[in-house]
Amino acid sequence: MDKIEEVVSYLGKARITPENYSLNLEDSTPVIYKYVTSERVFTCLPEVGDGTLRATQPSALNDPFECAVNKVFIEDNEEEADAELSKVLTRLYPINPVSEGDIAKAKVSYGSHFLRELLSRQLSRRCGIVSFASDPRHLLMWAHYTLDGSGFVIGYDMTELIRLSGGEGRLRPVSYGPRPIPIDGYPVLTEDNLSPLLSYKNDHWKYEKEWRLIVDLNETIGTGHSDRHGQPINLLRIPNEAVVSVYYTERTPGEVVESVANRLKDPNNRYRAGLPTKLVSSEYDYGYEVAEE
């Protein structure tokens, strides 16, 4: 397979098929999960109104190689290549045109990471990513995203998320590989290829079994606050009907579990989940299992 075929082969994977994802099933409903702290759970499962999840810009995610690509072509003329890249980046978000001078500065400031940095910054002006996982009992996920296992995992009906996003192509499993996506020229970086580009990561992250819902930031709610990266914090409203399960552990504060249970029981809140499910440490291995009632 030559390089351009390799590019088209990967970037063409825009649909969800049984071959490229694996989900847990609850009552025949495909479910993906969000790991949250006990503090964050109240915005995900509010007492009044629908819940919200952050739509995080690519440059605010915790992988420094987000949006990395592998150039498998040679630039015969640097000035012409910069002019072409300028046009490509500007087309991705015309409100913020990228000049050849911006590219020259990025090469000085970021060295070998200049393309990733420019692409990430440009896409962060228009795209937000809501991350989910396909496994609600993963030890590292509980440790990394719920404050040492003291939070919650919320299960969302995937069909509701697809309906919310307007199509399958914007909710997709992350693909993992040993190298960044190969590109045989800057024009490959098009509008149609944004979802595949924004859902590809290094093999080291494979344990997360991540799914991504990719949204336009103009579809989200601005909070007026910024994160530690200086990126605005935007929230995506998720209908309460999408919530079909909630998990917690023995480390989760009891008063928070009680508050969440009361919210789930109130029919006015429209949650489809029953009472929160307690997970306990397995007696046989490193892992969680559902507590016996």
C-alpha positions as CSV (number, residue, x, y, z in Angstrom):
1,M,0.0,0.0,0.0
2,D,1.5,3.3,-1.0
3,K,1.4,6.4,1.3
4,I,-1.6,8.1,-0.2
5,E,-3.6,4.9,-0.1
6,E,-2.6,4.5,3.5
7,V,-3.9,8.0,4.3
8,V,-7.2,7.5,2.5
9,S,-7.6,4.1,4.1
10,Y,-7.4,5.5,7.6
11,L,-9.2,8.8,7.1
12,G,-12.0,7.0,5.4
13,K,-13.0,5.2,8.6
14,A,-15.8,7.6,9.4
15,R,-18.6,5.2,10.4
16,I,-19.1,3.0,13.5
17,T,-19.1,-0.7,12.6
18,P,-19.1,-3.9,14.7
19,E,-15.5,-4.4,13.7
20,N,-14.1,-1.2,15.2
21,Y,-15.8,-0.9,18.5
22,S,-16.8,-3.0,21.6
23,L,-19.3,-1.9,24.1
24,N,-20.8,-3.2,27.3
25,L,-24.6,-3.7,26.9
26,E,-27.2,-2.9,29.6
27,D,-30.7,-4.1,28.7
28,S,-29.6,-4.3,25.1
29,T,-28.8,-0.6,25.2
30,P,-25.3,0.3,23.9
31,V,-23.7,2.4,26.8
32,I,-20.6,4.5,27.1
33,Y,-19.3,5.9,30.3
34,K,-18.1,9.1,31.8
35,Y,-15.7,9.1,34.8
36,V,-16.2,12.1,37.1
37,T,-15.3,13.3,40.6
38,S,-17.8,13.6,43.4
39,E,-17.7,17.3,42.9
40,R,-18.4,17.2,39.2
41,V,-21.2,14.7,39.4
42,F,-23.7,17.4,40.4
43,T,-23.3,19.2,37.1
44,C,-23.7,15.9,35.2
45,L,-26.7,14.9,37.3
46,P,-28.4,18.1,38.3
47,E,-31.5,18.4,40.5
48,V,-33.1,20.9,38.1
49,G,-32.6,20.9,34.3
50,D,-30.4,18.8,32.0
51,G,-26.9,17.8,32.9
52,T,-23.8,19.2,31.2
53,L,-20.4,17.8,30.2
54,R,-17.3,19.8,29.2
55,A,-16.5,20.0,25.5
56,T,-12.7,20.2,25.7
57,Q,-10.6,21.9,23.0
58,P,-7.9,19.7,21.6
59,S,-5.1,21.9,23.0
60,A,-6.6,21.6,26.5
61,L,-6.5,17.7,26.5
62,N,-3.8,16.0,28.5
63,D,-2.0,14.3,25.6
64,P,0.7,16.6,24.3
65,F,0.5,14.8,20.9
66,E,-3.2,15.6,20.1
67,C,-3.5,16.4,16.4
68,A,-0.1,15.1,15.6
69,V,0.4,14.0,12.0
70,N,3.2,12.3,10.2
71,K,4.3,14.1,7.0
72,V,5.2,11.4,4.5
73,F,6.1,13.9,1.7
74,I,9.0,16.2,1.0
75,E,8.6,19.9,0.7
76,D,10.6,20.9,-2.5
77,N,10.0,24.6,-1.8
78,E,9.5,25.8,1.8
79,E,7.8,29.1,0.9
80,E,5.3,27.3,-1.4
81,A,4.6,24.7,1.3
82,D,4.0,27.4,3.9
83,A,1.7,29.2,1.5
84,E,-0.3,26.0,1.0
85,L,-0.4,25.2,4.7
86,S,-1.6,28.7,5.4
87,K,-4.6,28.2,3.1
88,V,-5.4,24.8,4.6
89,L,-5.4,26.0,8.2
90,T,-7.4,29.1,7.3
91,R,-10.0,27.0,5.5
92,L,-10.5,25.0,8.7
93,Y,-11.5,28.1,10.6
94,P,-11.7,31.2,8.3
95,I,-12.6,33.5,11.2
96,N,-9.0,33.1,12.3
97,P,-6.8,33.3,9.2
98,V,-3.3,31.8,9.6
99,S,-0.6,33.7,7.7
100,E,2.7,32.5,6.4
101,G,4.3,34.7,9.0
102,D,2.4,32.8,11.7
103,I,3.8,29.6,10.3
104,A,7.3,30.9,10.4
105,K,7.0,32.0,14.0
106,A,5.5,28.6,15.0
107,K,8.6,26.9,13.4
108,V,10.9,29.0,15.6
109,S,8.7,28.6,18.8
110,Y,7.8,25.0,18.5
111,G,10.4,23.3,16.3
112,S,9.4,19.9,15.2
113,H,6.0,20.3,16.9
114,F,5.0,23.4,14.8
115,L,2.5,21.6,12.6
116,R,0.8,19.9,15.5
117,E,0.7,23.1,17.5
118,L,-0.8,25.2,14.6
119,L,-3.4,22.5,13.8
120,S,-4.3,22.1,17.5
121,R,-4.7,25.8,18.1
122,Q,-6.8,26.3,14.9
123,L,-9.1,23.4,15.7
124,S,-9.4,24.5,19.3
125,R,-11.2,27.6,18.2
126,R,-14.0,25.7,16.7
127,C,-14.1,22.1,18.1
128,G,-14.8,20.6,21.5
129,I,-14.4,16.9,22.5
130,V,-16.4,15.1,25.1
131,S,-14.6,11.9,26.1
132,F,-16.2,8.7,27.2
133,A,-15.0,5.1,27.9
134,S,-16.4,1.7,27.1
135,D,-15.5,0.1,30.4
136,P,-17.0,1.3,33.7
137,R,-14.7,-0.7,36.0
138,H,-11.2,0.1,34.8
139,L,-8.8,0.5,37.7
140,L,-6.6,3.2,36.1
141,M,-9.6,5.2,34.8
142,W,-11.1,5.2,38.3
143,A,-7.7,6.3,39.7
144,H,-7.0,9.0,37.1
145,Y,-10.4,10.6,36.6
146,T,-12.4,10.2,39.8
147,L,-9.9,11.4,42.4
148,D,-8.5,8.1,43.5
149,G,-11.7,6.1,43.0
150,S,-13.9,8.4,45.2
151,G,-16.2,9.6,42.4
152,F,-18.7,8.1,40.0
153,V,-19.1,6.6,36.5
154,I,-22.2,7.6,34.6
155,G,-23.5,5.5,31.8
156,Y,-25.0,7.2,28.7
157,D,-27.2,5.7,26.1
158,M,-25.1,5.9,22.9
159,T,-28.1,6.2,20.6
160,E,-29.2,9.4,22.5
161,L,-25.7,10.8,22.1
162,I,-25.8,10.1,18.3
163,R,-29.1,11.8,18.1
164,L,-27.7,14.7,20.0
165,S,-24.7,15.0,17.8
166,G,-26.6,14.8,14.6
167,G,-25.0,11.6,13.2
168,E,-22.7,8.6,13.8
169,G,-19.6,10.3,12.3
170,R,-19.3,12.7,15.3
171,L,-19.5,10.0,18.0
172,R,-16.7,7.5,17.3
173,P,-14.3,5.2,19.1
174,V,-10.7,6.4,19.3
175,S,-8.3,4.5,17.1
176,Y,-4.8,3.8,18.4
177,G,-1.6,3.3,16.6
178,P,2.2,3.4,17.1
179,R,2.7,6.5,14.8
180,P,0.7,9.6,14.0
181,I,-1.7,9.6,11.1
182,P,0.4,9.8,7.8
183,I,-0.5,12.6,5.4
184,D,0.7,12.9,1.9
185,G,0.3,16.7,1.6
186,Y,-1.4,19.4,3.6
187,P,-4.7,19.3,1.5
188,V,-5.5,16.0,3.2
189,L,-6.4,18.2,6.3
190,T,-9.9,18.9,5.2
191,E,-13.3,19.5,6.9
192,D,-14.4,15.9,6.1
193,N,-11.4,14.5,7.8
194,L,-11.6,16.3,11.1
195,S,-13.4,13.6,13.0
196,P,-10.9,10.8,12.2
197,L,-8.0,13.2,13.0
198,L,-9.5,14.2,16.3
199,S,-10.1,10.6,17.3
200,Y,-6.7,9.1,16.8
201,K,-4.1,8.6,19.6
202,N,-0.9,6.7,20.5
203,D,-1.0,3.1,21.6
204,H,0.0,4.1,25.1
205,W,-3.6,5.4,25.7
206,K,-5.2,2.2,24.4
207,Y,-6.2,1.1,27.9
208,E,-8.7,4.0,28.1
209,K,-10.9,2.4,25.4
210,E,-12.0,6.0,24.7
211,W,-14.9,7.2,22.7
212,R,-15.2,10.8,21.6
213,L,-18.2,13.0,20.8
214,I,-16.9,15.8,18.6
215,V,-19.0,19.0,18.6
216,D,-18.8,22.6,17.3
217,L,-18.1,25.0,20.1
218,N,-20.9,27.2,18.9
219,E,-23.3,24.4,19.9
220,T,-22.1,24.6,23.5
221,I,-22.6,26.9,26.5
222,G,-19.8,29.3,27.5
223,T,-19.2,29.6,31.2
224,G,-17.0,32.7,31.1
225,H,-14.2,30.8,32.8
226,S,-10.9,29.4,31.5
227,D,-8.9,26.4,32.4
228,R,-5.2,26.2,33.3
229,H,-4.3,26.2,29.6
230,G,-6.1,29.4,29.1
231,Q,-8.8,27.7,27.1
232,P,-12.5,28.8,27.6
233,I,-14.6,26.2,29.5
234,N,-17.6,25.3,27.4
235,L,-20.3,22.9,28.4
236,L,-22.5,20.6,26.2
237,R,-26.0,20.0,27.5
238,I,-26.9,16.3,27.7
239,P,-30.6,15.3,28.1
240,N,-31.2,13.5,31.4
241,E,-33.0,10.8,29.4
242,A,-29.5,9.7,28.2
243,V,-28.4,8.6,31.7
244,V,-29.0,4.9,32.1
245,S,-26.7,3.9,34.9
246,V,-24.5,5.3,37.7
247,Y,-21.7,3.5,39.5
248,Y,-19.8,4.4,42.7
249,T,-17.2,2.7,45.0
250,E,-16.7,2.3,48.7
251,R,-14.5,5.4,48.6
252,T,-17.3,7.6,47.3
253,P,-18.6,9.9,50.1
254,G,-21.9,8.5,51.4
255,E,-23.7,11.9,51.5
256,V,-22.9,12.4,47.8
257,V,-24.2,8.9,46.9
258,E,-27.4,9.7,48.8
259,S,-27.9,13.0,47.0
260,V,-27.3,11.4,43.6
261,A,-29.7,8.5,44.5
262,N,-32.4,11.1,45.4
263,R,-32.0,12.9,42.1
264,L,-32.2,9.6,40.1
265,K,-35.4,8.6,42.0
266,D,-37.2,11.8,41.2
267,P,-39.4,11.2,38.1
268,N,-39.4,14.9,37.3
269,N,-35.7,14.6,36.5
270,R,-36.3,12.1,33.7
271,Y,-33.3,9.9,34.4
272,R,-33.5,6.4,33.1
273,A,-31.0,5.0,35.6
274,G,-32.2,3.2,38.7
275,L,-30.4,3.6,42.0
276,P,-26.6,3.9,41.9
277,T,-24.7,0.6,41.6
278,K,-22.0,0.0,44.2
279,L,-18.7,-1.4,43.1
280,V,-16.4,-3.2,45.6
281,S,-12.8,-4.6,45.3
282,S,-12.7,-8.1,43.9
283,E,-11.6,-10.8,46.4
284,Y,-9.7,-12.6,43.6
285,D,-7.8,-10.0,41.6
286,Y,-7.1,-6.4,41.1
287,G,-10.4,-5.1,40.0
288,Y,-13.9,-4.0,40.8
289,E,-17.1,-6.1,40.9
290,V,-20.7,-5.3,41.6
291,A,-21.5,-5.5,45.3
292,E,-23.9,-8.2,46.4
293,E,-27.2,-6.8,47.6
